[in-house]
Every structure is written in structure tokens, then in C-alpha cells.
Amino acid sequence: PFFTGSHQQWAESLKTFSQHEVELLTLPGRHWKWRMHGGAVSLAGKFRALDEKPDLILVSDMLDLALFSSLIQEPSIPKAIYFHENQLTYPWSPGDPDPGLKRDNHYAFINYTSALVADRVFFNSAYHRNSFLGALPGFLQQFPDHREMENIQIIREKSAVLPLGMNFSQLAEAKEGFPENEVP
């Protein structure tokens, strides 16, 4: 739902280089907080309008997958989430009022529940996976009750690292501008 920057590059590269047919359902890359809240509603409408249903739904961490899944009502289609970043360990901007107003947990909770409902959870690095899973106990402990700590292991067991792909053709083009013995 946040189609700009690294999120856009990842999605377009996946579509370009995948051996599978990939259809992108996107929203403009602005108002990230609103995208995390409302993006699932808008994208569920786009999904329901598709002529053919996919074999797999792969979403980014900016989508509330729990809400999206409840709106599309397609339990037979596997769902995976790819974490470029997450709102649990991502540093807050100093000018953002949400942490001071105690609203900062909601976006992390969306990431947590999205990982929980996904059939597979992918992270762009081992560090990212480990930091997210490592931060979950402290995150859940802050709530008054029904912390459901066993869900951390459920998420861990379906998590894997899927590094970002690289297009080496641009490196080959850059090499052409250097004499053979001076290639960096």
C-alpha cells in the first residue's frame, strides 16, 4: 500500500525478475500511517475486483494483513508478508508526536498481527528477523494481560530470510567506463 522508494523497487523487481506472473496492487507512497490503517480496505476492494484470484498473496510490512485477510475472505490462498522494515524496531522521528501521546504501539501491533496471520514471514536480513523477534517479548509484556507470548514461537517457526535481489546488469554497464586494470 506504500508504493514508493524501496517498497516500490522491491515490488517492481519481483515482478520483473520472477518466473511467476506477478500482479501488483498498490497505493501511492504517501501518508504512511494512513496506509497502514486504511490501505487494507482499499486494496481489499482492488483484490475483490480481480478477474482471477492468485495462487499466493505476498504483501509488504506496510499492509495490515489481518484486516486485509478478513475483508477478502479467501482462506484457501496462502499469504506471505515481506518485512523491509518494521514499526517495532524502526526508530521514530524526533518530531513525531505519536510516541509522546502513547500512540506509537499501534503500528508495531499491526506488524505483529500481520506476521501472526501470515502463512510465511520473510525478512530482508537475519539481523532484521532477529531484531523483530527479539523485540516482541518486551513489546508484548507492556500490555496488561492476554499477552499470548506463545505467538512469538509461532511467528519464529514460519519466518525466513529472503535477501533483496540484485540486478547485476547495471554493474556490467558501469564497468564499461573503466579501463580493464582500473575497474573498482
Steps between C-alpha positions, in 0.01 A plus 500: 500500500805729510629498142813715509870472577632161608148355519437587136842378388450167677154447348603599148814286515297204619261546210785545248722213607255243635429190296139538611233737380485782755218752519563803720218658697634829630416838647705819471799521732389777731338532843664182633296493820175526310618228261560267795145566622295545184709325237352160578147626431593658166712208383235247602262679263757477220558133581129414490479667155764267350376269226728219617612427853872441559671186625676705769454838664832667585478831683744749646526595866298818437178300459276393787482140382255396772246760388567436131450125548171550681372726224591280203381176666728269301633254760618251236752745348832492691618836630858615554640826630835657417658729757720775352485663841265477793336749730606313813873570465502787250618824665238771535555845356576752777219726374234228499239559773379137514754361752427779749127446459540124556374428147823348382409138583221470248720479191722240665188306596390500135838346408464244781148390403591498131790263572271290716235447230747451213579148387863605439697797631805624309761751613759675285784395735577272793569808711153635421329170579693459825440859614125475431462165676729616781293815561165319511525376863556850639235642270236249611598524868386862515136402451285438810401138431442236230846559359497165315880460518478162325422686178864608480605140440222456244635800307860380540421158352352646183766770456786494252753737350448600137768755405421770252588403145769677306504598135863453398444631146552854627841400636600363161398829338702699754806282439507602134606853595823385670825375346543127576772548761308777685163333557395569859 
